[in-house]
């Protein structure tokens, strides 16, 4: 039961991150902005869409009987966030 509660909180945070990235895709994110690089908006948009899809998948998997299905959501969302961070750090190089 505790796994479902923790995963529910994680999915809500992931959904908020997708919402934040989507609404700030034309502005500033940390020290990066879309005025210096045209690809920044595209990267933020695709990441927000992918995180939204992963949230939907995560909520579907959350209510399944097998508790190990939640690891799918954790792994996929971690890979997405890792890819996003690597892409925005290589923009200026």
Secondary structure, 3 states (H helix, E strand, C coil): CHHHHHHHHHHHHHHHHHHHHHHCCCCEECCEECCCCCHHHHHHHHHHHHHHHHHHHHHHHHCCCCHHHHHHHHHHHHHHHHHHHHHHHCCCC
